[in-house]
Amino acid sequence: MKLPKHTSRYISFLFSDLTLQVAKVNRSGGAFVSFFEIALPPQLVVNGDVVNREGLTQFLMSVKKQLRLGSEWVVIGLPETKATTRSLLLPPLEPDEVEQAIARKAGDFLPFPVKDEYLDWMLIDKLPDGQEKVLVSALPKTLIDGFTQCFESAALTPIAFETASLSLFRLLPPEARKISLAIDVGQLTTVLILGLEGNIEACSVIQDAEDILGKIEKLISYYIKKKTHGQIPTTIYLCGENATAQLAEQLKSAFKLQPVFLTAGIAKLPPAKQTAYALLASLARKEVEPPSDTATINILPMPLVVRYREEQRKRFQTTMNILLLIAFILFIGVSVIPYQTIVEARKNIARRALAEPDAISESVMVSPATITLLDKLMKKSDRATKLVDEVFTVAPSGILISGVQLDTTAGEILIIGQSNTRGTLLSYKEVLGNVEGVTKVIVPLSALENETNISFRVTLTVKN
């Protein structure tokens, strides 16, 4: 169920004001392999919170049936309404110490006691003075537990919860994260974030569209005064169902900001849909890691963290078992080849032993008595078997081998036989010297005295 990091793709559920959008992207993230959009029935989710758990469970089961989903891990995108997104400056700390430091500071920025919130953080930057900048995201436990219960009742297991601000920030191009504004304009609410020095420096939720320009103006003025120390953003990025060209022109006229539409980056989507589904595509491309990972934010209740890690462990074990099986098969395959070579060598030697020795001819023969002796030695050494077979195989026409003796202590093979001519014997000596494992070939001078019908005793020295 868990794919390798950076290629993990899960079915993603994005809850907005009035609709539920569901999608899954392919491995490259450039296309929807699954997409579904449906209106949320009234009084199931209000202000981002589940108010009718039984009703939402039934609704999710209906969606699951229409999408033909099985029991799956899912990513859940939630409205920003009850979320807290905040950056903090901390001294250099170990990861577990960071959590303790956040808990100590929580009272300054969390609307609820830290024990009532699920939170996660990620390291943004290490500053020259040694301090570390971290981004914290928190959601009330009652909210997360409500969604968790509904999804699990529908046999869908949450693997990550993410708020709109994080999905929105991920859409920004790298240069925009230095300083810029971005808004997701929904049906009833608008999320406005300030990107500064690679971080979500501030995040605000505008609850309705009435006097939206006035509210945006107040937030921008506050950000410039409190967050950017007088730096004025020049660009505002837009996405969402109500991010229209008319709104873009109003923002440009009122605040002298250059509007840029964020896109989903999904193939075959028309421009208007690229903007409307940008947040959904960003959520579907989320890299999912356990909350202990310091490079990502993933809010998840501890029981689901344990289950997720167990799933990872099982997946890792399954992968290792498959790799071990493949390695074993390869080992067997590689081992069979030498084994078959040995078997063939022994068959060759036995076949030669059954041949009738006669005058010197093109056949290479050895007596049955010698084979019996060799067999006892070669059963102890596959390497000896191959060497003896090579002794026969490389023998040129005109060589008759009448005996072979092995001295395993001295590392020598004695070949006894006859050659029709001196030239044939010298040719045999040369090819024996090229046999793998043979380091020296000795032919006594006495064997070279005659021109024809030569009896010989050739000694081979082999590597230990």
LUMLOLO-546550 format. One line per 10 residues: number of its first residue (from 1); their letters; for each residue y, x, z of C-alpha. Coordinates in pm, whole numbers, m for minus. Layout:
% residues N
NUM> A> Y X Z  ... $
% end
This chain:
% residues 464
1> MKLPKHTSRY> 0 0 0  232 294 63  335 491 m242  460 845 m228  810 898 m109  1083 819 m366  844 608 m571  767 341 m311  858 0 m446  825 m313 m236 $
11> ISFLFSDLTL> 900 m676 m304  1247 m736 m161  1395 m1058 m18  1774 m1078 m13  1926 m1360 194  2280 m1450 96  2498 m1744 201  2322 m2016 6  2041 m1850 m189  1734 m1631 m161 $
21> QVAKVNRSGG> 1685 m1365 m426  1350 m1188 m460  1280 m887 m677  1069 m578 m723  1167 m286 m945  944 m50 m1137  888 309 m1024  1194 438 m1207  1405 158 m1056  1547 64 m1395 $
31> AFVSFFEIAL> 1378 m271 m1451  1269 m577 m1256  893 m621 m1263  934 m935 m1056  1237 m1161 m1008  1296 m1498 m846  1603 m1686 m725  1612 m2012 m534  1859 m2212 m326  1809 m2191 51 $
41> PPQLVVNGDV> 1739 m2531 201  2015 m2628 448  1986 m2552 818  1720 m2282 785  1950 m1977 801  2300 m2025 939  2549 m1736 967  2264 m1496 893  2045 m1623 1178  1723 m1824 1161 $
51> VNREGLTQFL> 1780 m2166 1319  1460 m2335 1197  1166 m2096 1213  902 m2348 1111  1111 m2461 817  1178 m2106 699  807 m2020 730  711 m2314 508  984 m2219 262  859 m1858 245 $
61> MSVKKQLRLG> 503 m1976 191  625 m2188 m100  811 m1892 m251  508 m1670 m200  288 m1922 m383  529 m1946 m676  542 m1566 m703  164 m1540 m658  202 m1284 m384  m77 m1166 m159 $
71> SEWVVIGLPE> m44 m1017 188  230 m761 127  482 m536 295  834 m657 216  1191 m530 245  1439 m785 384  1811 m781 314  2027 m970 563  2390 m1082 564  2636 m857 740 $
81> TKATTRSLLL> 2761 m1141 962  2597 m1028 1287  2544 m663 1200  2722 m363 1344  2777 m61 1121  2956 230 1283  2995 606 1236  3001 837 1538  3082 1201 1604  2830 1371 1831 $
91> PPLEPDEVEQ> 2767 1727 1949  2464 1909 1799  2161 1727 1940  1789 1685 1886  1687 1350 1728  1571 1196 2057  1893 1313 2222  2096 1145 1945  1940 811 2034  2032 865 2399 $
101> AIARKAGDFL> 2388 957 2303  2418 644 2087  2290 433 2374  2556 581 2603  2831 501 2352  2687 164 2254  2903 m27 2498  3211 81 2304  3109 m72 1972  2808 m305 2008 $
111> PFPVKDEYLD> 2878 m675 2073  2559 m700 2282  2386 m468 2533  2188 m196 2355  1864 m336 2501  1926 m653 2300  1975 m474 1968  1748 m306 1715  1926 m3 1576  1868 301 1363 $
121> WMLIDKLPDG> 2085 592 1254  2107 862 992  2269 1204 987  2567 1205 750  2717 1550 789  2737 1860 1007  3101 1954 1054  3240 2309 1072  3320 2268 1443  2950 2203 1514 $
131> QEKVLVSALP> 2977 1828 1556  2747 1594 1370  2850 1270 1203  2593 991 1221  2594 639 1082  2455 368 1309  2336 24 1204  2240 m242 1459  2124 m605 1452  2047 m844 1741 $
141> KTLIDGFTQC> 1681 m851 1839  1675 m1229 1838  1785 m1230 1473  1529 m972 1360  1251 m1128 1569  1322 m1467 1410  1285 m1335 1055  983 m1123 1154  799 m1423 1298  865 m1634 987 $
151> FESAALTPIA> 757 m1364 742  444 m1274 937  351 m1642 965  368 m1646 585  140 m1337 572  425 m1110 462  493 m806 679  848 m665 706  861 m293 639  1240 m262 652 $
161> FETASLSLFR> 1549 m465 734  1879 m370 575  2227 m518 587  2461 m576 292  2693 m286 376  2417 m27 339  2295 m174 10  2656 m185 m111  2728 176 m12  2417 296 m195 $
171> LLPPEARKIS> 2559 150 m518  2867 373 m504  2869 675 m735  2886 1009 m549  3253 1070 m628  3345 726 m489  3200 811 m149  3479 1060 m82  3730 779 m46  3713 430 m192 $
181> LAIDVGQLTT> 3683 62 m109  3397 m164 m211  3342 m537 m175  3049 m767 m220  3193 m1111 m294  2945 m1379 m196  2956 m1756 m211  3098 m1796 138  3149 m1445 278  3281 m1114 151 $
191> VLILGLEGNI> 3177 m774 282  3439 m498 258  3354 m135 328  3553 186 332  3365 484 192  3503 808 331  3360 1159 315  3013 1037 224  3001 777 497  3065 409 567 $
201> EACSVIQDAE> 3372 470 775  3447 101 829  3294 m235 748  3437 m587 783  3318 m937 699  3555 m1200 559  3403 m1534 646  3557 m1754 375  3740 m1722 46  4060 m1884 169 $
211> DILGKIEKLI> 4349 m1637 145  4100 m1362 61  4371 m1137 m81  4575 m1160 241  4270 m1072 449  4180 m781 225  4537 m657 246  4525 m657 627  4197 m470 630  4319 m211 382 $
221> SYYIKKKTHG> 4634 m155 586  4424 m114 900  4183 128 730  4464 344 594  4634 357 931  4330 408 1153  4058 557 935  4196 754 642  4498 901 823  4732 793 548 $
231> QIPTTIYLCG> 4507 866 250  4527 576 9  4219 482 m192  4285 440 m561  3972 247 m658  3802 m69 m538  3443 m140 m646  3323 m498 m684  2989 m675 m701  2845 m1009 m597 $
241> ENATAQLAEQ> 2811 m1359 m737  3187 m1429 m712  3313 m1088 m824  3506 m1220 m1121  3741 m1058 m1370  4019 m1280 m1230  3967 m1142 m878  3963 m787 m1017  4303 m843 m1183  4445 m990 m862 $
251> LKSAFKLQPV> 4332 m688 m662  4479 m455 m919  4810 m638 m919  4840 m684 m542  4723 m343 m417  4758 m112 m717  4385 m41 m692  4178 25 m1001  3892 m231 m1002  3546 m111 m1112 $
261> FLTAGIAKLP> 3246 m341 m1134  2926 m214 m977  2613 m288 m1177  2247 m342 m1097  2139 m78 m1349  1859 m309 m1458  1754 m320 m1822  1809 m638 m2025  2049 m799 m1777  2378 m929 m1924 $
271> PAKQTAYALL> 2701 m782 m1774  2777 m1080 m1548  2425 m1069 m1403  2447 m692 m1360  2731 m751 m1115  2574 m1056 m949  2239 m885 m885  2369 m536 m801  2303 m575 m428  1952 m706 m492 $
281> ASLARKEVEP> 1868 m411 m717  2002 m167 m457  1787 m327 m187  1478 m314 m411  1534 57 m468  1560 134 m96  1363 439 18  1152 322 308  1080 561 591  1005 501 963 $
291> PSDTATINIL> 1312 470 1190  1246 822 1323  1348 963 983  1698 1110 1021  1788 1084 650  1758 705 616  1834 389 810  1550 144 857  1580 m118 1129  1234 m227 1239 $
301> PMPLVVRYRE> 1080 m359 1562  851 m109 1735  526 m310 1682  594 m301 1308  674 71 1327  333 130 1486  162 m84 1224  349 92 944  250 436 1073  m110 323 1106 $
311> EQRKRFQTTM> m96 203 745  43 543 645  m235 716 837  m501 504 668  m342 563 332  m331 936 395  m694 935 508  m798 736 202  m611 977 m23  m773 1276 148 $
321> NILLLIAFIL> m1118 1116 114  m1058 1063 m257  m939 1422 m298  m1241 1551 m107  m1471 1341 m325  m1305 1476 m640  m1332 1831 m506  m1700 1774 m423  m1770 1636 m771  m1592 1933 m928 $
331> FIGVSVIPYQ> m1783 2170 m703  m2113 2009 m800  m2014 2022 m1166  m1923 2389 m1144  m2236 2465 m942  m2469 2284 m1183  m2366 2510 m1473  m2480 2835 m1308  m2789 2660 m1172  m2884 2535 m1518 $
341> TIVEARKNIA> m2826 2888 m1649  m3069 3027 m1389  m3330 2762 m1469  m3302 2840 m1840  m3332 3213 m1770  m3652 3160 m1573  m3794 2941 m1848  m3716 3211 m2103  m3894 3476 m1895  m4196 3250 m1841 $
351> RRALAEPDAI> m4211 3168 m2212  m4213 3534 m2300  m4488 3594 m2044  m4715 3354 m2233  m4663 3532 m2563  m4946 3751 m2681  m4844 4118 m2677  m4924 4282 m3009  m4786 4561 m3212  m4415 4628 m3215 $
361> SESVMVSPAT> m4250 4333 m3380  m3932 4126 m3365  m4062 3942 m3058  m3958 4058 m2713  m4252 4019 m2479  m4354 4097 m2124  m4699 4082 m1971  m4803 3795 m1738  m4883 4045 m1464  m4527 4176 m1469 $
371> ITLLDKLMKK> m4387 3823 m1465  m4581 3742 m1148  m4427 4041 m979  m4078 3958 m1107  m4105 3597 m1003  m4148 3692 m639  m3836 3907 m651  m3623 3674 m861  m3682 3373 m639  m3474 3562 m387 $
381> SDRATKLVDE> m3193 3645 m632  m3039 3431 m906  m2840 3735 m1015  m3160 3936 m1068  m3301 3652 m1277  m3002 3654 m1509  m3009 4033 m1541  m3376 4039 m1635  m3325 3761 m1888  m3040 3963 m2040 $
391> VFTVAPSGIL> m3271 4265 m2064  m3492 4059 m2294  m3217 3872 m2475  m3017 4172 m2593  m3322 4370 m2708  m3296 4435 m3082  m3577 4388 m3333  m3829 4666 m3294  m3837 4672 m2914  m4149 4569 m2720 $
401> ISGVQLDTTA> m4107 4534 m2344  m4434 4573 m2160  m4300 4573 m1806  m3993 4534 m1586  m3963 4659 m1228  m3683 4580 m983  m3582 4804 m696  m3340 4587 m494  m3283 4861 m237  m3170 5118 m492 $
411> GEILIIGQSN> m3007 4855 m715  m3211 4960 m1019  m3411 4794 m1294  m3682 4992 m1475  m3767 4875 m1827  m4101 4996 m1973  m4180 4948 m2337  m4202 5080 m2693  m3950 5119 m2975  m4028 5149 m3344 $
421> TRGTLLSYKE> m3759 5413 m3399  m3524 5642 m3209  m3224 5458 m3359  m3353 5123 m3228  m3389 5267 m2877  m3038 5409 m2886  m2905 5071 m3002  m3089 4908 m2711  m2930 5155 m2468  m2584 5071 m2602 $
431> VLGNVEGVTK> m2620 4693 m2566  m2771 4729 m2219  m2458 4916 m2115  m2252 4611 m2205  m2454 4371 m1990  m2244 4230 m1705  m2332 4398 m1377  m2490 4709 m1534  m2305 5029 m1440  m2534 5296 m1589 $
441> VIVPLSALEN> m2817 5318 m1845  m3048 5624 m1834  m3290 5704 m2119  m3494 6023 m2051  m3458 6292 m2317  m3836 6298 m2353  m3817 5944 m2496  m3596 6067 m2776  m3813 6352 m2898  m4008 6143 m3152 $
451> ETNISFRVTL> m3860 5965 m3450  m4098 5663 m3444  m4344 5481 m3216  m4156 5580 m2902  m4276 5492 m2552  m3979 5461 m2318  m3881 5408 m1955  m3513 5302 m1932  m3346 5282 m1593  m3050 5047 m1530 $
461> TVKN> m2821 5089 m1232  m2660 4758 m1129  m2379 4661 m896  m2484 4575 m544 $
% end
